[in-house]
Amino acid sequence: MCCALAALLGILVHVSVTNQTVGQARELALSRLADSTRTYEAGGTPLPGAAIDPAGLPHPLRALAASGRRGTMVADHRGHPTMWAAGPAEGGRALAVRVDYAQQARTIDALDQAIVWSSALAIGATLLVGAFAVTRVTRRLHTTARVARRISAGDLDARVNDPRTKDPTRPQDEVASVAAALDSMAGSLQSKLQSEQRFTADVAHELRTPLTGLHAAAELLPPGRPTELVRDRVQALRTLTEDLLEISRLDTGRERLDLTTEELGALAGRVARAAGGGTEIEVARDAAVRTDRRRLERVLGNLVVNAHRHARPPVVLTVDGPVVTVRDHGGGYPDYLVAHGPQRFRTEGGATGHGLGLTIALGQSEVLGARLEFTNAPEGGAVARLTLPEAPPTAPAEGPAAPAEGPAAAPPGGPV
């Protein structure tokens, strides 16, 4: 816009001055032509600078005079800019007057150079000032965008802290308004999430004491079907309470890893057997991973149990390097789960449970630094894919590996 404005102003000044200069020279030439015409018609000698059909008269102007009209034209005459004025004379000839136009041409050239240099300086200064101002604004916008990405990634402590929002005496621009709105949103979101986390932790802690007493009382009941039902429900409540406590610990983000080097195929086999059997294991490529064995077993166990509980067999657990896939052949995950991940206490499609198993699996995988993805297979069935970081090739295992209970793993594709 600055360049366009400078060019437009330069063109307007050039056209205005040129028109004025040419107009003045034209009036002078026409005035001399009129005097020479009167002298010529009176039979006198043409005035100095006037002649009949002089050499160098431009042909368009000569033709105009031959047609009985008068006109002017700027052209070079012997290397000098000249203003010509011509009119009709006897015998179809032209009476022409020439006026030196060199001084006016030099004036216009000097004006054009001044316009070019002044425009260049103005554009340069404007660009420097604009670049400085725009850089400050874009830097603040980039900072705001970076903080927004940190918040979306889970860092609820991130804030823009724009200096303009803290000093009411400074002018508040649009960037400061956006930064203040983002900080306010992050603070409100953090407060709500912390309230939810405290509520979950408080409920779980408050339930432990009465559940412990209820469990002890259930053990004193006489044998029978009612007693079995009571003990089963008490155990379900205890499991739910422990899940809530685990989620509250994950929410605090203070979990610490106990890293060891594990053979993924053998660990997957133990998890499949502990889940109750009926799981097919396929080890396409075994791998050693540096991980927390207890947390990894918790993640895989929840995935396998969820597949058995909510889907149809066969349930297939596949190990392909550092990638573990749990696949069932049921109706697949709900659309909300595939799009946004598992959500606690939300189930759809008539599924039973509290939606905590997959929530815990996702939280523990984040603690492990792994990536857990939920998709649906094109031919039907739910697919949970866990990608773990591989152990460095030279990293020694910390102590001997724990012996597996029974065979290390079934043949590929065989049931466990």
N, C-alpha and C positions, 0 to 999 in steps of 0.2 A: 504493500500500500504506500509506503514512503517513496519507493522508486517510481511508482505510477504517478503519485502526486507531484514529485519533483519534475518528472518528464512533462506532465501536463502544464505545469506552471512555466517551464522553460519554453515549451512550444507557444503558449499564449503570449509570452513576452516577446519572443522572436517574431511572431506574426504581427503583433501590434507595432513594434518598432520598425519592422521592414515595410509595413504598409504606410506608416507615417513618412519614412524616408523616401520611399518610391513616390509617394503622393507629392511631396515637396519638389522632388526633381521633375516630376511630370508637369506640375504647374509652371515651373520655370521654363521648361522646354516648350510647352504650348504657348506661353506668353511671348517667347522669342519668335516662335513660328508665326504668331499673329502679327507681330511687328514686321517680320520679314515679308509676309504676304502683302501687307498694306504697301510696303515700299516697292515690292515687285510689281504689284498691280498699278502703282503710280508711275511705273517706268523707271524707277531708280535702281541703283546697284544694290544687290542683296547685302544684308548686314553681315558683319564678321561671324563666321560659324555657320552661315546659311549658304546653300548652293542648290542648283538644279541637277537632279539625278547625280548626287555625289557618289564617289567610289566608296564602297563599304556599306552602303545603305542596305539593311536586311531586305531580302526579297519579299517576305510577307508584308512588310511595311510599304515597300514600293508598289506591290499589287493593290494594297488598300488605298494608297493615294491615287493610283491610276483609275480606281473605281469611283473617285470623286469624294472620298471620305478622308478624315484626318485620324491620326492615331499616334501612339507612342510605343516604344519598345526599348528594353535594355539589352545591349549586345556588346561584344568586344570589338574595338576598332583599333587596329595596330597594337594589340596587346593591352589595351586599356579599357576598363569598363566605361561605356558611353550610353547616355540616355538620348535616343533618337526621337524626333517628332517630325512627322511628314504630312503634307497636304497636297491637294491637286494643283497643278499648274497647266499652262496652255500646252496644247499638243499632246495631251495624255501623259505629260511628264509629272515628276514629283518634286516639290519644293521641300527640302529637308533641313532640319537644324539639329546640330549635335551639341550636347552638354556633357562636360566631364563628370563622370559618376564614380571616379576612383575613391574620393574621400568618403562618400556614403557607403561604398562597398567595404572599405576598411573599417568603418564604424560598425557595420553589421557583423563582420567577422570577429572584431574584438568583443562585441556583445555576446556572440555565440560562445566564444571561448570562456568568457566570464560566467555565462549560464552553466556551461558544462562543469567548470571547476567548482563553482559554488554548489551546484546540485550534488556533485560527488562528495564534497565535504559534508554537506547536510545529511546525505544518505549515510555516509560512514559514521558520523556522530550519532545519528538516530539508531543505526543498527547496533552500535556499541552499547548505547544506553538501553535499547530494547533487549539486547541479548543478556545484559546484566540483570534487568528486571525480570525477564522471562525465566532465566536460569534460577533465580531465587524462588519464583513461584513453582517451577517444575520440580525443583529439589524438594520443596515442601510437599508437593503432590506425591512424588515418589516415596517420601518417608511415610506419608499417610497410607499409600497402597501397600507398602512393605509391612506396616503394623497390621493392616487389615488381613493380610495373608497369614501373619503369625497368629492372629486371633482365630482365624478359620482353622488353623492347624492345631489349635488347642491351648495356645499360650494366652490364657486370659489375663495375665499380668501385663501384657504389652499395652503401651499407651503412646500416643503421638506426643503429647505434652508440648503443643505449639506455644512458643513464648507469647504470641499475641493473645491467646486465650487466658493467660494468667495476669496480663497487665491491662486493666480496663481503660487506661489512658491512651493506649495505642489503638490506631484504627483497626477495626475488625473487617477483614475482607472475606471473600467466599471460601478461600482455602482454610482460614481459621474456623469458619462456621462448620465446615465438613469435619475438620479435626476434632472440634469440640463435640460434635454429634457422635463421632466414632468412639471417642473416649467415654462419653456418657453411655452409649450402647454397651460397650465392653464392660463397664462397671456394673451396669444393671444385670447383664447376662452372668457375670461372675457372681454377683450376690445371689441370684436365683439358683445357680448351680450349686453354690456352697450351701445354701439352705436345704436343697434337695439332698446333698451328700450328708449333711449333718442329720437330717431326718432319717435317712436310710441307716446310718450308723447307730443312731440313738434307738431306733426301733429294734434293730438286730441285737444290740446289747441288752435292752430291756427284756427281750423275749428269752434270752438265754437262761436266766435264773428260774422263771416259772416252768420253762420246758425241762430243765434238769430235774426239778421236783416232780413234774408230771411223768417224766420217763421213769423215775425211781418208783413212783406209785404204780405205774403200769406193770412194772416187773413183779409187784406183789399180788397182782390179780390172779385168781385161780385159772388154770388152763381152760381153754375153750375158744369157740369161734368169736364171741364178743371181745375177748381179751386180745386175740390176734388182730382184730380190726382196730382196736384202740392203739395197740403197739405200732401197727402200720402207720396210722395217722400221726402218732407222736414222732415216729422216725421221719415222716415226710416234713413235719414242721421243723424238726431239728436240721434236716438237710437244707430247707429253705432259709433258715436263720443263718446257717454257715455260709450259704451262697451270698446272702445279703452282707454279711461281714466281709467276705472276700471282695465283693464289689466296692464296699466302702473303702477298703484298703487300696484297691486299684485307683479309686477316684482321687485319693490323696496324692498319688504320684510319687510315693516314697518307697516303693518296693525295691529291694536289692537282690541282685542276681548271685547265685552260687554256681559259677561256670565250671563245667567239666567237658571233656571231649567224649562224644557218644557216637556209636555206630547207629545210624538212623534205622536201618532195616531191623536190627535186633530190638531196638526200643519200640518200634511200631508193632512188632510181634507181641511183645509183652502187653502193650496197651490193648491190642485186639483180644487177647486171651482174657485180660482182666475185665473187659466190657461184657463178657458173657458168652462169647463164641458166636459162630455163624457169620463171621467176617472173613472175606477172602482177602488175602494179602498178595500183592504183586510187587516184586522188587526188580524193577527194570535196571536200576543202577544204584548200588549202595553208596553211601557217602558218610564221612565223618563230619560232625557238626560240633561247634563250640557253643554250648547252650546250658541252660539250667534244666536238668533232667526232670525235676519235680514239676516245673511249670509246663514243660513241653508235654509231659504225660497228661497233665491236666487238660491242655488244649486238645490233644488228639482224642483223649477219652471222652470229652464233651461232644466232639464232632461225631464220633462213632456212636455214642449212646443216643444222640439226637437223631441220627440216621435210622437206627433201629426202632426208636420210639415213634417217630412221626412219618416213616416212609415204608416202602415195601422192599424185601430182599430181591436180589442179592446186594449186600453192602460191600463195596470193594475199596480197600485201602491200598493205594499205589505209592511206592517210593521210587522217585526218579531223581537221583542225585539229592540236592538239598530241597527238593519240592515234594511235599506229601499231599496226596489228593484223596479225599473221602467222597465216594460217589454212591448214591442209592438209586433206586428205580421207582420212586414214588411220584407224587404230583409236582415236585419241585418246590423251591422257596417262594414265599409270597413276593409280589412285585415290590412292596415297600422295603423288604429286607435286601433284595438285590440292589435296589437303587440307593438306599441310605444306610444299610447295615442293620444288625439286630438291635432291637430296642427292648429294654426290660419291661416286663409285665404287658407285652403286646404279642398276641397270637391271632392268627386268622385261619379261616377255612376249617373250623371245627377242631383245630389242634388243641391238645391238652398241655398243661405245664404253665410256667410263668415267664417264659422267654429269657431266663437267666443263664442257661447253659451256654448259648452262643454268645451272649454278652460277656460272660467270663472268658470264654475262649478268645474273643477279640481283644479284651483288655490284657490278658496274659501274653498274647502274641505281640502286642505293642511293647510290653515290658521286655520281651526277648529280642526286640529289634527285628521281628519277622513281619511278613505281610500276609494277611489272611483275607482271601477274596471269596465271595459267595456268588455263584452263577447257577444257571439252569442249563442242563445239556439239551441240545437241539432235539434229540430223540426222546427226551423225557428224563426226569430225575434231577435231584439237587447235587451240585458239585461244590465242595469246599476245598480250596487250594491254599496250602500253607507253604510259603517260600521262606526258608531259613538261610542265614548267612553261613557259608561253609567255613570249616576250621582251616587255618593256614596249614599248608602241607608239612611244614617243619615243626609244628606245635606238638609237643609230646602230650600224651594223655596224663591226667592227674590221678595217678594211682591205678590199680587194676580195675578193669571194667567189672561191674556187678554181674554175677552169673545169672543167666536166664533160667527161668523156671520151666523145665521141660525143653523141648526142641527149640532151637534159636528162632526158626521161622519155617513156615510151611512152604512147600514148593510153590513157584509162581502160579497164581490162579487157584490154589488149593484152599479149602476152608480151614479155619482155625477153631 
